[in-house]
Amino acid sequence: VAARPEDGSAPAADTKAEFRRRTGVARTYYSFDAAGVHVVVLDPIEVLAGDRPYRGFVGPDQLAWLTSDLATLDPL
C-alpha cells in the first residue's frame, strides 16, 4: 500500500490499517524466538501528510509494547 500511489489515485486514509487488512496481520511490530534468540521487529515508519511521505519514528504504543515484551525475558 503506497502512501502516495504512483498512479495518482488517492492513498488509503490509514495506509497501515490497509496493509494490516490486506495481509491479515494484527500489527506491524512483533517478536518471536528462534534458535535461542529473541527477535524483535519494530515498525519505524510513520506516514505523514504534506511534502514528506514518511519519517523514521517509533511511537509510544510500540515503545510500551517493547517494554512489556522485554520484561518477559530472563536477563543474561
Number of C-alpha atoms within 10 A of each C-alpha: 14 14 17 15 11 9 6 7 8 11 14 15 9 11 15 18 16 15 16 14 12 10 9 9 11 10 14 15 14 15 13 9 9 8 6 6 8 12 12 13 11 16 14 15 15 13 17 11 9 6 6 8 13 14 11 10 12 13 12 9 9 17 12 10 13 17 11 11 14 13 10 8 9 6 6 3
